[in-house]
Every structure is written in C-alpha cells, then in structure tokens.
Amino acid sequence: MRKPGFATDPILAKEAKSIIALALRNGPIEDLHAGVSCPQCAGKQEYSHLTNDEMKLIMKSAVNRVYKLFWLKTHAPAKHQIQVEFGATYTTKWDEPEFDEKAVLVPNSGR
C-alpha cells in the first residue's frame, strides 16, 4: 500500500525485483511451477500444493541465493551490480513494489 507522497525508489525497486527473480523465480520453485496442475485441487486454497520437502528446498535455495547477493554487495559491489542487471532482465514487465507498513514484522520502536 503506497503512502500518500511516497515515491518508489527505482534503484531499490530494481534490486528487490532482481533479488526475487534470482532467488525464487529462477530456483526450485520454477521447476514446480513448470509441472502439470492437479485437476482435482487446482485453484483450491484449502489444499497444500507443496510438500514440506519442496518448501524446505525452495527456502534453502532462496536464502543461499540472497546471501550470495548480499555478500557480493558487501565484498564485490561491481559483481553484485552485474547480478542485479542480469536479474532485471526477467522483471521488465513486473509491477513496481508497493510499500506496505503492515507487512513489516518488527514493531516500530519510535526511534
């Protein structure tokens, strides 16, 4: 949800979308997405569509890939930027991110 007067930072937006493309879209989740839908449960939210092992694989892969991108940002900024530019090639038609204060999990300490 965008706050009045809140402008999306295009550099952060590009990096965020690139990280998601590189960490999730191009990971194990893409293999699951490419599979055939279950005709009995497709579109029904009450059914799990991922096993615990599949979810663990997706999350482990995402954490490892995000860690690598953060490591590059800290220790090899030029290589990080190359990765961001590469990831951005997958996101040209994606929506811009929205700032949702309610999605923040850590309460504001008032500082």
Backbone atoms as SQL, in Angstrom:
CREATE TABLE atoms (id INTEGER PRIMARY KEY, chain TEXT, resi INTEGER, resn TEXT, atom TEXT, x REAL, y REAL, z REAL);
INSERT INTO atoms VALUES
  (1, 'A', 1, 'MET', 'N', 0.848, -1.164, 0.000),
  (2, 'A', 1, 'MET', 'CA', 0.000, 0.000, 0.000),
  (3, 'A', 1, 'MET', 'C', 0.899, 1.234, 0.000),
  (4, 'A', 2, 'ARG', 'N', 0.723, 2.083, -0.955),
  (5, 'A', 2, 'ARG', 'CA', 1.571, 3.256, -1.087),
  (6, 'A', 2, 'ARG', 'C', 1.041, 4.393, -0.227),
  (7, 'A', 3, 'LYS', 'N', 1.926, 4.970, 0.574),
  (8, 'A', 3, 'LYS', 'CA', 1.550, 6.105, 1.407),
  (9, 'A', 3, 'LYS', 'C', 1.440, 7.341, 0.510),
  (10, 'A', 4, 'PRO', 'N', 0.535, 8.261, 0.831),
  (11, 'A', 4, 'PRO', 'CA', 0.461, 9.497, 0.050),
  (12, 'A', 4, 'PRO', 'C', 1.821, 10.183, 0.044),
  (13, 'A', 5, 'GLY', 'N', 2.276, 10.561, -1.109),
  (14, 'A', 5, 'GLY', 'CA', 3.561, 11.230, -1.233),
  (15, 'A', 5, 'GLY', 'C', 4.756, 10.292, -1.218),
  (16, 'A', 6, 'PHE', 'N', 4.497, 8.988, -1.093),
  (17, 'A', 6, 'PHE', 'CA', 5.593, 8.014, -1.061),
  (18, 'A', 6, 'PHE', 'C', 5.960, 7.638, -2.483),
  (19, 'A', 7, 'ALA', 'N', 7.175, 7.920, -2.859),
  (20, 'A', 7, 'ALA', 'CA', 7.643, 7.586, -4.205),
  (21, 'A', 7, 'ALA', 'C', 8.511, 6.337, -4.129),
  (22, 'A', 8, 'THR', 'N', 8.310, 5.452, -5.075),
  (23, 'A', 8, 'THR', 'CA', 9.126, 4.243, -5.147),
  (24, 'A', 8, 'THR', 'C', 10.534, 4.629, -5.571),
  (25, 'A', 9, 'ASP', 'N', 11.517, 4.132, -4.847),
  (26, 'A', 9, 'ASP', 'CA', 12.918, 4.350, -5.200),
  (27, 'A', 9, 'ASP', 'C', 13.251, 3.380, -6.329),
  (28, 'A', 10, 'PRO', 'N', 13.502, 3.867, -7.549),
  (29, 'A', 10, 'PRO', 'CA', 13.703, 2.963, -8.681),
  (30, 'A', 10, 'PRO', 'C', 14.920, 2.056, -8.540),
  (31, 'A', 11, 'ILE', 'N', 15.942, 2.506, -7.852),
  (32, 'A', 11, 'ILE', 'CA', 17.141, 1.677, -7.673),
  (33, 'A', 11, 'ILE', 'C', 16.828, 0.514, -6.730),
  (34, 'A', 12, 'LEU', 'N', 16.164, 0.817, -5.606),
  (35, 'A', 12, 'LEU', 'CA', 15.780, -0.242, -4.665),
  (36, 'A', 12, 'LEU', 'C', 14.747, -1.177, -5.282),
  (37, 'A', 13, 'ALA', 'N', 13.814, -0.619, -6.050),
  (38, 'A', 13, 'ALA', 'CA', 12.794, -1.445, -6.704),
  (39, 'A', 13, 'ALA', 'C', 13.446, -2.425, -7.675),
  (40, 'A', 14, 'LYS', 'N', 14.394, -1.946, -8.451),
  (41, 'A', 14, 'LYS', 'CA', 15.099, -2.811, -9.406),
  (42, 'A', 14, 'LYS', 'C', 15.858, -3.910, -8.677),
  (43, 'A', 15, 'GLU', 'N', 16.538, -3.542, -7.598),
  (44, 'A', 15, 'GLU', 'CA', 17.296, -4.526, -6.834),
  (45, 'A', 15, 'GLU', 'C', 16.371, -5.557, -6.190),
  (46, 'A', 16, 'ALA', 'N', 15.260, -5.100, -5.612),
  (47, 'A', 16, 'ALA', 'CA', 14.319, -6.022, -4.972),
  (48, 'A', 16, 'ALA', 'C', 13.766, -7.017, -5.981),
  (49, 'A', 17, 'LYS', 'N', 13.328, -6.529, -7.128),
  (50, 'A', 17, 'LYS', 'CA', 12.784, -7.421, -8.146),
  (51, 'A', 17, 'LYS', 'C', 13.858, -8.369, -8.676),
  (52, 'A', 18, 'SER', 'N', 15.061, -7.880, -8.839),
  (53, 'A', 18, 'SER', 'CA', 16.152, -8.733, -9.307),
  (54, 'A', 18, 'SER', 'C', 16.462, -9.835, -8.309),
  (55, 'A', 19, 'ILE', 'N', 16.498, -9.488, -7.023),
  (56, 'A', 19, 'ILE', 'CA', 16.767, -10.487, -5.988),
  (57, 'A', 19, 'ILE', 'C', 15.696, -11.571, -6.018),
  (58, 'A', 20, 'ILE', 'N', 14.441, -11.181, -6.135),
  (59, 'A', 20, 'ILE', 'CA', 13.369, -12.169, -6.179),
  (60, 'A', 20, 'ILE', 'C', 13.485, -13.034, -7.432),
  (61, 'A', 21, 'ALA', 'N', 13.795, -12.422, -8.557),
  (62, 'A', 21, 'ALA', 'CA', 13.960, -13.202, -9.790),
  (63, 'A', 21, 'ALA', 'C', 15.087, -14.213, -9.641),
  (64, 'A', 22, 'LEU', 'N', 16.210, -13.772, -9.098),
  (65, 'A', 22, 'LEU', 'CA', 17.375, -14.654, -8.976),
  (66, 'A', 22, 'LEU', 'C', 17.220, -15.668, -7.847),
  (67, 'A', 23, 'ALA', 'N', 16.571, -15.282, -6.755),
  (68, 'A', 23, 'ALA', 'CA', 16.471, -16.168, -5.593),
  (69, 'A', 23, 'ALA', 'C', 15.277, -17.109, -5.664),
  (70, 'A', 24, 'LEU', 'N', 14.179, -16.677, -6.255),
  (71, 'A', 24, 'LEU', 'CA', 12.971, -17.512, -6.267),
  (72, 'A', 24, 'LEU', 'C', 12.581, -17.955, -7.675),
  (73, 'A', 25, 'ARG', 'N', 12.357, -17.005, -8.546),
  (74, 'A', 25, 'ARG', 'CA', 11.848, -17.343, -9.870),
  (75, 'A', 25, 'ARG', 'C', 12.760, -18.328, -10.586),
  (76, 'A', 26, 'ASN', 'N', 14.047, -18.138, -10.489),
  (77, 'A', 26, 'ASN', 'CA', 14.997, -18.996, -11.196),
  (78, 'A', 26, 'ASN', 'C', 15.504, -20.141, -10.328),
  (79, 'A', 27, 'GLY', 'N', 14.781, -20.480, -9.288),
  (80, 'A', 27, 'GLY', 'CA', 15.187, -21.562, -8.397),
  (81, 'A', 27, 'GLY', 'C', 14.253, -22.751, -8.513),
  (82, 'A', 28, 'PRO', 'N', 14.212, -23.568, -7.479),
  (83, 'A', 28, 'PRO', 'CA', 13.391, -24.779, -7.493),
  (84, 'A', 28, 'PRO', 'C', 11.907, -24.505, -7.693),
  (85, 'A', 29, 'ILE', 'N', 11.443, -23.333, -7.304),
  (86, 'A', 29, 'ILE', 'CA', 10.021, -23.032, -7.471),
  (87, 'A', 29, 'ILE', 'C', 9.632, -23.033, -8.946),
  (88, 'A', 30, 'GLU', 'N', 10.551, -22.662, -9.812),
  (89, 'A', 30, 'GLU', 'CA', 10.257, -22.673, -11.245),
  (90, 'A', 30, 'GLU', 'C', 10.024, -24.095, -11.740),
  (91, 'A', 31, 'ASP', 'N', 10.776, -25.049, -11.208),
  (92, 'A', 31, 'ASP', 'CA', 10.566, -26.448, -11.592),
  (93, 'A', 31, 'ASP', 'C', 9.174, -26.920, -11.170),
  (94, 'A', 32, 'LEU', 'N', 8.739, -26.515, -9.979),
  (95, 'A', 32, 'LEU', 'CA', 7.406, -26.891, -9.508),
  (96, 'A', 32, 'LEU', 'C', 6.322, -26.212, -10.341),
  (97, 'A', 33, 'HIS', 'N', 6.556, -24.963, -10.668),
  (98, 'A', 33, 'HIS', 'CA', 5.606, -24.195, -11.463),
  (99, 'A', 33, 'HIS', 'C', 5.458, -24.787, -12.860),
  (100, 'A', 34, 'ALA', 'N', 6.521, -25.339, -13.391),
  (101, 'A', 34, 'ALA', 'CA', 6.508, -25.887, -14.747),
  (102, 'A', 34, 'ALA', 'C', 5.766, -27.212, -14.836),
  (103, 'A', 35, 'GLY', 'N', 5.465, -27.814, -13.703),
  (104, 'A', 35, 'GLY', 'CA', 4.774, -29.107, -13.695),
  (105, 'A', 35, 'GLY', 'C', 3.309, -28.982, -14.076),
  (106, 'A', 36, 'VAL', 'N', 2.654, -30.098, -14.172),
  (107, 'A', 36, 'VAL', 'CA', 1.242, -30.154, -14.515),
  (108, 'A', 36, 'VAL', 'C', 0.406, -29.921, -13.254),
  (109, 'A', 37, 'SER', 'N', -0.625, -29.094, -13.381),
  (110, 'A', 37, 'SER', 'CA', -1.511, -28.825, -12.250),
  (111, 'A', 37, 'SER', 'C', -2.374, -30.045, -11.952),
  (112, 'A', 38, 'CYS', 'N', -2.663, -30.219, -10.680),
  (113, 'A', 38, 'CYS', 'CA', -3.562, -31.292, -10.242),
  (114, 'A', 38, 'CYS', 'C', -4.986, -30.892, -10.607),
  (115, 'A', 39, 'PRO', 'N', -5.677, -31.677, -11.428),
  (116, 'A', 39, 'PRO', 'CA', -7.025, -31.286, -11.847),
  (117, 'A', 39, 'PRO', 'C', -8.036, -31.270, -10.695),
  (118, 'A', 40, 'GLN', 'N', -7.822, -32.075, -9.660),
  (119, 'A', 40, 'GLN', 'CA', -8.766, -32.117, -8.547),
  (120, 'A', 40, 'GLN', 'C', -8.583, -30.962, -7.565),
  (121, 'A', 41, 'CYS', 'N', -7.349, -30.465, -7.408),
  (122, 'A', 41, 'CYS', 'CA', -7.116, -29.450, -6.379),
  (123, 'A', 41, 'CYS', 'C', -6.683, -28.095, -6.940),
  (124, 'A', 42, 'ALA', 'N', -6.529, -27.965, -8.242),
  (125, 'A', 42, 'ALA', 'CA', -6.075, -26.705, -8.846),
  (126, 'A', 42, 'ALA', 'C', -6.997, -25.552, -8.445),
  (127, 'A', 43, 'GLY', 'N', -6.393, -24.503, -7.946),
  (128, 'A', 43, 'GLY', 'CA', -7.143, -23.311, -7.573),
  (129, 'A', 43, 'GLY', 'C', -7.858, -23.387, -6.241),
  (130, 'A', 44, 'LYS', 'N', -7.780, -24.497, -5.558),
  (131, 'A', 44, 'LYS', 'CA', -8.463, -24.662, -4.277),
  (132, 'A', 44, 'LYS', 'C', -7.471, -24.391, -3.144),
  (133, 'A', 45, 'GLN', 'N', -7.687, -23.290, -2.450),
  (134, 'A', 45, 'GLN', 'CA', -6.758, -22.848, -1.412),
  (135, 'A', 45, 'GLN', 'C', -6.668, -23.790, -0.222),
  (136, 'A', 46, 'GLU', 'N', -7.697, -24.593, 0.024),
  (137, 'A', 46, 'GLU', 'CA', -7.690, -25.458, 1.198),
  (138, 'A', 46, 'GLU', 'C', -6.731, -26.629, 1.073),
  (139, 'A', 47, 'TYR', 'N', -6.179, -26.862, -0.118),
  (140, 'A', 47, 'TYR', 'CA', -5.237, -27.953, -0.333),
  (141, 'A', 47, 'TYR', 'C', -3.808, -27.421, -0.399),
  (142, 'A', 48, 'SER', 'N', -2.894, -28.142, 0.224),
  (143, 'A', 48, 'SER', 'CA', -1.485, -27.789, 0.123),
  (144, 'A', 48, 'SER', 'C', -1.007, -28.141, -1.277),
  (145, 'A', 49, 'HIS', 'N', -0.237, -27.272, -1.851),
  (146, 'A', 49, 'HIS', 'CA', 0.277, -27.508, -3.191),
  (147, 'A', 49, 'HIS', 'C', 1.776, -27.795, -3.189),
  (148, 'A', 50, 'LEU', 'N', 2.372, -27.732, -2.014),
  (149, 'A', 50, 'LEU', 'CA', 3.796, -28.027, -1.853),
  (150, 'A', 50, 'LEU', 'C', 3.979, -28.979, -0.684),
  (151, 'A', 51, 'THR', 'N', 4.904, -29.895, -0.827),
  (152, 'A', 51, 'THR', 'CA', 5.240, -30.754, 0.301),
  (153, 'A', 51, 'THR', 'C', 6.187, -29.988, 1.223),
  (154, 'A', 52, 'ASN', 'N', 6.377, -30.476, 2.428),
  (155, 'A', 52, 'ASN', 'CA', 7.346, -29.854, 3.341),
  (156, 'A', 52, 'ASN', 'C', 8.743, -29.894, 2.750),
  (157, 'A', 53, 'ASP', 'N', 9.112, -31.003, 2.096),
  (158, 'A', 53, 'ASP', 'CA', 10.439, -31.099, 1.487),
  (159, 'A', 53, 'ASP', 'C', 10.602, -30.086, 0.351),
  (160, 'A', 54, 'GLU', 'N', 9.558, -29.890, -0.443),
  (161, 'A', 54, 'GLU', 'CA', 9.638, -28.901, -1.528),
  (162, 'A', 54, 'GLU', 'C', 9.780, -27.495, -0.965),
  (163, 'A', 55, 'MET', 'N', 9.017, -27.189, 0.078),
  (164, 'A', 55, 'MET', 'CA', 9.100, -25.865, 0.702),
  (165, 'A', 55, 'MET', 'C', 10.479, -25.641, 1.300),
  (166, 'A', 56, 'LYS', 'N', 11.023, -26.664, 1.949),
  (167, 'A', 56, 'LYS', 'CA', 12.361, -26.556, 2.531),
  (168, 'A', 56, 'LYS', 'C', 13.396, -26.293, 1.429),
  (169, 'A', 57, 'LEU', 'N', 13.282, -27.001, 0.318),
  (170, 'A', 57, 'LEU', 'CA', 14.205, -26.810, -0.800),
  (171, 'A', 57, 'LEU', 'C', 14.106, -25.390, -1.354),
  (172, 'A', 58, 'ILE', 'N', 12.893, -24.896, -1.524),
  (173, 'A', 58, 'ILE', 'CA', 12.692, -23.533, -2.039),
  (174, 'A', 58, 'ILE', 'C', 13.318, -22.513, -1.088),
  (175, 'A', 59, 'MET', 'N', 13.031, -22.632, 0.200),
  (176, 'A', 59, 'MET', 'CA', 13.535, -21.658, 1.169),
  (177, 'A', 59, 'MET', 'C', 15.046, -21.720, 1.308),
  (178, 'A', 60, 'LYS', 'N', 15.609, -22.921, 1.338),
  (179, 'A', 60, 'LYS', 'CA', 17.069, -23.059, 1.445),
  (180, 'A', 60, 'LYS', 'C', 17.749, -22.447, 0.229),
  (181, 'A', 61, 'SER', 'N', 17.218, -22.726, -0.944),
  (182, 'A', 61, 'SER', 'CA', 17.779, -22.159, -2.165),
  (183, 'A', 61, 'SER', 'C', 17.684, -20.633, -2.150),
  (184, 'A', 62, 'ALA', 'N', 16.534, -20.101, -1.752),
  (185, 'A', 62, 'ALA', 'CA', 16.343, -18.649, -1.720),
  (186, 'A', 62, 'ALA', 'C', 17.303, -17.993, -0.731),
  (187, 'A', 63, 'VAL', 'N', 17.420, -18.567, 0.462),
  (188, 'A', 63, 'VAL', 'CA', 18.331, -17.997, 1.469),
  (189, 'A', 63, 'VAL', 'C', 19.770, -18.009, 0.951),
  (190, 'A', 64, 'ASN', 'N', 20.186, -19.114, 0.361),
  (191, 'A', 64, 'ASN', 'CA', 21.551, -19.198, -0.163),
  (192, 'A', 64, 'ASN', 'C', 21.797, -18.168, -1.259),
  (193, 'A', 65, 'ARG', 'N', 20.835, -17.994, -2.139),
  (194, 'A', 65, 'ARG', 'CA', 20.998, -17.051, -3.245),
  (195, 'A', 65, 'ARG', 'C', 20.973, -15.607, -2.767),
  (196, 'A', 66, 'VAL', 'N', 20.082, -15.290, -1.820),
  (197, 'A', 66, 'VAL', 'CA', 20.042, -13.932, -1.276),
  (198, 'A', 66, 'VAL', 'C', 21.324, -13.647, -0.500),
  (199, 'A', 67, 'TYR', 'N', 21.786, -14.637, 0.272),
  (200, 'A', 67, 'TYR', 'CA', 23.043, -14.459, 0.999),
  (201, 'A', 67, 'TYR', 'C', 24.186, -14.143, 0.030),
  (202, 'A', 68, 'LYS', 'N', 24.247, -14.887, -1.062),
  (203, 'A', 68, 'LYS', 'CA', 25.308, -14.639, -2.055),
  (204, 'A', 68, 'LYS', 'C', 25.201, -13.217, -2.605),
  (205, 'A', 69, 'LEU', 'N', 23.974, -12.760, -2.898),
  (206, 'A', 69, 'LEU', 'CA', 23.818, -11.404, -3.429),
  (207, 'A', 69, 'LEU', 'C', 24.224, -10.354, -2.399),
  (208, 'A', 70, 'PHE', 'N', 23.841, -10.553, -1.132),
  (209, 'A', 70, 'PHE', 'CA', 24.258, -9.611, -0.094),
  (210, 'A', 70, 'PHE', 'C', 25.768, -9.650, 0.113),
  (211, 'A', 71, 'TRP', 'N', 26.346, -10.859, 0.041),
  (212, 'A', 71, 'TRP', 'CA', 27.792, -10.986, 0.177),
  (213, 'A', 71, 'TRP', 'C', 28.488, -10.213, -0.943),
  (214, 'A', 72, 'LEU', 'N', 28.005, -10.389, -2.165),
  (215, 'A', 72, 'LEU', 'CA', 28.592, -9.658, -3.291),
  (216, 'A', 72, 'LEU', 'C', 28.425, -8.152, -3.105),
  (217, 'A', 73, 'LYS', 'N', 27.269, -7.723, -2.614),
  (218, 'A', 73, 'LYS', 'CA', 27.041, -6.287, -2.417),
  (219, 'A', 73, 'LYS', 'C', 28.058, -5.703, -1.449),
  (220, 'A', 74, 'THR', 'N', 28.415, -6.486, -0.429),
  (221, 'A', 74, 'THR', 'CA', 29.365, -6.024, 0.577),
  (222, 'A', 74, 'THR', 'C', 30.821, -6.161, 0.125),
  (223, 'A', 75, 'HIS', 'N', 31.153, -7.281, -0.518),
  (224, 'A', 75, 'HIS', 'CA', 32.550, -7.603, -0.806),
  (225, 'A', 75, 'HIS', 'C', 32.966, -7.436, -2.273),
  (226, 'A', 76, 'ALA', 'N', 32.001, -7.389, -3.172),
  (227, 'A', 76, 'ALA', 'CA', 32.320, -7.248, -4.600),
  (228, 'A', 76, 'ALA', 'C', 31.175, -6.487, -5.278),
  (229, 'A', 77, 'PRO', 'N', 31.044, -5.189, -4.972),
  (230, 'A', 77, 'PRO', 'CA', 29.902, -4.408, -5.458),
  (231, 'A', 77, 'PRO', 'C', 29.719, -4.429, -6.983),
  (232, 'A', 78, 'ALA', 'N', 30.796, -4.446, -7.721),
  (233, 'A', 78, 'ALA', 'CA', 30.660, -4.472, -9.187),
  (234, 'A', 78, 'ALA', 'C', 30.009, -5.777, -9.651),
  (235, 'A', 79, 'LYS', 'N', 30.385, -6.892, -9.026),
  (236, 'A', 79, 'LYS', 'CA', 29.782, -8.181, -9.379),
  (237, 'A', 79, 'LYS', 'C', 28.318, -8.217, -8.941),
  (238, 'A', 80, 'HIS', 'N', 28.024, -7.612, -7.799),
  (239, 'A', 80, 'HIS', 'CA', 26.632, -7.520, -7.346),
  (240, 'A', 80, 'HIS', 'C', 25.804, -6.765, -8.380),
  (241, 'A', 81, 'GLN', 'N', 26.320, -5.664, -8.860),
  (242, 'A', 81, 'GLN', 'CA', 25.579, -4.865, -9.831),
  (243, 'A', 81, 'GLN', 'C', 25.344, -5.639, -11.126),
  (244, 'A', 82, 'ILE', 'N', 26.320, -6.438, -11.531),
  (245, 'A', 82, 'ILE', 'CA', 26.145, -7.286, -12.719),
  (246, 'A', 82, 'ILE', 'C', 24.993, -8.259, -12.492),
  (247, 'A', 83, 'GLN', 'N', 24.919, -8.841, -11.289),
  (248, 'A', 83, 'GLN', 'CA', 23.837, -9.763, -10.969),
  (249, 'A', 83, 'GLN', 'C', 22.482, -9.051, -10.964),
  (250, 'A', 84, 'VAL', 'N', 22.439, -7.843, -10.404),
  (251, 'A', 84, 'VAL', 'CA', 21.195, -7.069, -10.379),
  (252, 'A', 84, 'VAL', 'C', 20.728, -6.781, -11.810),
  (253, 'A', 85, 'GLU', 'N', 21.653, -6.386, -12.658),
  (254, 'A', 85, 'GLU', 'CA', 21.295, -6.100, -14.053),
  (255, 'A', 85, 'GLU', 'C', 20.793, -7.365, -14.748),
  (256, 'A', 86, 'PHE', 'N', 21.435, -8.492, -14.481),
  (257, 'A', 86, 'PHE', 'CA', 21.000, -9.755, -15.064),
  (258, 'A', 86, 'PHE', 'C', 19.604, -10.126, -14.559),
  (259, 'A', 87, 'GLY', 'N', 19.395, -10.036, -13.252),
  (260, 'A', 87, 'GLY', 'CA', 18.089, -10.347, -12.681),
  (261, 'A', 87, 'GLY', 'C', 16.999, -9.445, -13.231),
  (262, 'A', 88, 'ALA', 'N', 17.344, -8.191, -13.494),
  (263, 'A', 88, 'ALA', 'CA', 16.359, -7.230, -14.011),
  (264, 'A', 88, 'ALA', 'C', 15.853, -7.612, -15.396),
  (265, 'A', 89, 'THR', 'N', 16.608, -8.407, -16.123),
  (266, 'A', 89, 'THR', 'CA', 16.140, -8.821, -17.453),
  (267, 'A', 89, 'THR', 'C', 14.891, -9.686, -17.362),
  (268, 'A', 90, 'TYR', 'N', 14.659, -10.316, -16.216),
  (269, 'A', 90, 'TYR', 'CA', 13.473, -11.151, -16.023),
  (270, 'A', 90, 'TYR', 'C', 12.263, -10.348, -15.541),
  (271, 'A', 91, 'THR', 'N', 12.480, -9.100, -15.130),
  (272, 'A', 91, 'THR', 'CA', 11.432, -8.378, -14.407),
  (273, 'A', 91, 'THR', 'C', 10.877, -7.173, -15.151),
  (274, 'A', 92, 'THR', 'N', 11.177, -7.047, -16.422),
  (275, 'A', 92, 'THR', 'CA', 10.785, -5.833, -17.157),
  (276, 'A', 92, 'THR', 'C', 9.276, -5.597, -17.157),
  (277, 'A', 93, 'LYS', 'N', 8.470, -6.640, -17.051),
  (278, 'A', 93, 'LYS', 'CA', 7.012, -6.478, -17.078),
  (279, 'A', 93, 'LYS', 'C', 6.375, -6.649, -15.694),
  (280, 'A', 94, 'TRP', 'N', 7.189, -6.763, -14.669),
  (281, 'A', 94, 'TRP', 'CA', 6.668, -6.912, -13.311),
  (282, 'A', 94, 'TRP', 'C', 6.148, -5.570, -12.804),
  (283, 'A', 95, 'ASP', 'N', 5.190, -5.630, -11.884),
  (284, 'A', 95, 'ASP', 'CA', 4.699, -4.421, -11.230),
  (285, 'A', 95, 'ASP', 'C', 5.788, -3.855, -10.337),
  (286, 'A', 96, 'GLU', 'N', 5.705, -2.567, -10.109),
  (287, 'A', 96, 'GLU', 'CA', 6.625, -1.931, -9.168),
  (288, 'A', 96, 'GLU', 'C', 6.238, -2.359, -7.753),
  (289, 'A', 97, 'PRO', 'N', 7.207, -2.431, -6.856),
  (290, 'A', 97, 'PRO', 'CA', 6.883, -2.804, -5.476),
  (291, 'A', 97, 'PRO', 'C', 6.031, -1.728, -4.810),
  (292, 'A', 98, 'GLU', 'N', 5.282, -2.171, -3.821),
  (293, 'A', 98, 'GLU', 'CA', 4.483, -1.252, -3.019),
  (294, 'A', 98, 'GLU', 'C', 4.976, -1.316, -1.587),
  (295, 'A', 99, 'PHE', 'N', 4.935, -0.201, -0.914),
  (296, 'A', 99, 'PHE', 'CA', 5.381, -0.127, 0.470),
  (297, 'A', 99, 'PHE', 'C', 4.209, -0.402, 1.380),
  (298, 'A', 100, 'ASP', 'N', 4.234, -1.512, 2.078),
  (299, 'A', 100, 'ASP', 'CA', 3.158, -1.897, 2.972),
  (300, 'A', 100, 'ASP', 'C', 3.698, -1.930, 4.389),
  (301, 'A', 101, 'GLU', 'N', 3.415, -0.888, 5.151),
  (302, 'A', 101, 'GLU', 'CA', 3.924, -0.807, 6.525),
  (303, 'A', 101, 'GLU', 'C', 3.439, -1.958, 7.385),
  (304, 'A', 102, 'LYS', 'N', 2.260, -2.501, 7.096),
  (305, 'A', 102, 'LYS', 'CA', 1.705, -3.587, 7.889),
  (306, 'A', 102, 'LYS', 'C', 2.469, -4.882, 7.659),
  (307, 'A', 103, 'ALA', 'N', 3.214, -4.974, 6.562),
  (308, 'A', 103, 'ALA', 'CA', 3.966, -6.190, 6.254),
  (309, 'A', 103, 'ALA', 'C', 5.264, -6.268, 7.052),
  (310, 'A', 104, 'VAL', 'N', 5.659, -5.170, 7.692),
  (311, 'A', 104, 'VAL', 'CA', 6.875, -5.155, 8.487),
  (312, 'A', 104, 'VAL', 'C', 6.623, -5.962, 9.752),
  (313, 'A', 105, 'LEU', 'N', 7.473, -6.920, 10.035),
  (314, 'A', 105, 'LEU', 'CA', 7.245, -7.804, 11.169),
  (315, 'A', 105, 'LEU', 'C', 7.803, -7.287, 12.475),
  (316, 'A', 106, 'VAL', 'N', 8.729, -6.362, 12.435),
  (317, 'A', 106, 'VAL', 'CA', 9.339, -5.821, 13.652),
  (318, 'A', 106, 'VAL', 'C', 8.609, -4.532, 14.005),
  (319, 'A', 107, 'PRO', 'N', 8.075, -4.429, 15.224),
  (320, 'A', 107, 'PRO', 'CA', 7.353, -3.211, 15.594),
  (321, 'A', 107, 'PRO', 'C', 8.274, -2.000, 15.593),
  (322, 'A', 108, 'ASN', 'N', 7.704, -0.871, 15.262),
  (323, 'A', 108, 'ASN', 'CA', 8.450, 0.394, 15.264),
  (324, 'A', 108, 'ASN', 'C', 8.767, 0.770, 16.706),
  (325, 'A', 109, 'SER', 'N', 10.030, 0.989, 16.997),
  (326, 'A', 109, 'SER', 'CA', 10.423, 1.319, 18.364),
  (327, 'A', 109, 'SER', 'C', 10.284, 2.795, 18.677),
  (328, 'A', 110, 'GLY', 'N', 9.835, 3.578, 17.699),
  (329, 'A', 110, 'GLY', 'CA', 9.657, 5.008, 17.934),
  (330, 'A', 110, 'GLY', 'C', 10.915, 5.815, 17.700),
  (331, 'A', 111, 'ARG', 'N', 11.970, 5.151, 17.255),
  (332, 'A', 111, 'ARG', 'CA', 13.225, 5.885, 17.001),
  (333, 'A', 111, 'ARG', 'C', 13.213, 6.488, 15.638);
